[in-house]
């Protein structure tokens, strides 16, 4: 018999790996920011591009989801 239980989850960088790479991409014209491990750079690119064009942006990062008890 399978037992299920409630668990709190977290999402974030995997501490066993280097800083996650992030980039922003435009949902309208498919332009992309440079890939960066510095959080601010893709965010600024997205804001500047959206402000200049009126397009919608997506910021992507390589993150991991896991039960909170594994992060303690």
C-alpha positions in Angstrom: 0.0 0.0 0.0 1.3 3.5 -0.9 1.3 6.1 1.8 1.3 9.8 0.9 2.1 12.6 3.2 2.2 16.4 3.1 5.7 17.8 2.7 7.0 21.4 2.3 9.1 21.9 -0.8 11.7 24.4 -1.6 13.1 25.6 -5.0 16.5 27.0 -5.5 20.1 26.5 -6.5 21.6 23.1 -6.0 24.4 23.6 -3.4 26.3 20.7 -4.8 26.6 22.4 -8.2 28.1 25.7 -9.5 25.8 28.8 -9.5 22.8 28.2 -11.8 23.0 29.8 -15.2 20.2 32.2 -16.0 19.1 33.9 -19.2 16.1 36.0 -20.4 14.3 35.5 -23.6 11.7 37.4 -25.4 8.3 35.7 -26.0 7.6 37.8 -29.1 10.8 38.2 -31.1 12.9 35.3 -29.7 15.9 37.5 -28.8 17.9 36.3 -25.7 20.2 37.8 -23.2 23.6 36.4 -22.6 23.7 33.5 -20.2 25.0 34.6 -16.8 25.4 33.2 -13.2 24.9 36.8 -11.9 21.2 37.2 -11.2 20.9 40.8 -12.1 22.2 40.6 -15.7 19.4 38.7 -17.4 16.8 40.6 -15.3 18.2 43.9 -16.5 18.3 42.7 -20.1 14.6 41.6 -19.8 13.5 45.0 -18.3 15.4 47.0 -20.9 14.2 44.9 -23.8 10.6 45.0 -22.6 10.8 48.8 -22.1 12.2 49.3 -25.5 9.9 47.0 -27.5 6.8 46.4 -25.3 7.4 42.7 -25.6 7.0 40.1 -22.8 10.0 38.4 -21.4 10.8 35.1 -19.6 13.8 34.6 -17.3 14.9 31.0 -17.0 17.3 29.4 -14.4 18.5 25.9 -13.7 17.0 25.3 -10.3 16.1 22.2 -8.3 12.9 21.4 -6.3 13.2 19.2 -3.3 11.5 18.5 0.1 12.5 21.2 2.6 13.7 18.5 5.0 16.6 17.7 2.6 17.8 21.3 2.8 18.3 21.4 6.6 
